[in-house]
């Protein structure tokens, strides 16, 4: 009984550790996506300003 409880606790800890890693990875990806979109917006603004000057 004690072994089963220890095994269950170990499985739960492993599951939560993996979940935390997945969430961290997802946050990192979304922040990288934000940087990419920001660069695209900056480029679009620059092109619009250039076109307005012409």
N, C-alpha and C positions, 0 to 999 in steps of 0.2 A: 504494500500500500504506500509506504513511504517512498519507494523507488518510483512508483507511478506518479506520485505527486511532484517529485523532483524533476522527472522527465517532462511533465506537463508545464512546470514552471520554466524549464529550459526552453521548451518549444515556444511558449508565450513571449519570453524575452527575445528570442531569435526573430520571431515574427515582427515584434514592435521595432527592433533594430533595423530590419529590412524596410519596414514602412517609413521610418524616419529618413533612411537613406534615399528612398524613392522620392519623398516629399522634397528633400533638400535638392535632389537632382532636378526635379520639376521646377523648383524656384529658380535654380541657376539657369535653366533653359529659358524660362520666361523672362529673366532679366537680360539674357543675351538677345532674345527676340526684341525686347524694348530698345536695346542699343541699336539693333539693325534698323528698326522702324525710325528711330530718331535720326540716324544717318540719312535715311531716305528722305525724311522730311526736310532736313537741312539742305540736301541737294536740290529738292524741288523748290524750296524758297530761293535758293541761289539762282536757279534757272529762271524763275519768275522775275526776280529783280533784274537779271541781265536782259530779259525780253522787254521789260518795262523801260529800260534805258535806251533801247534801240528805237 
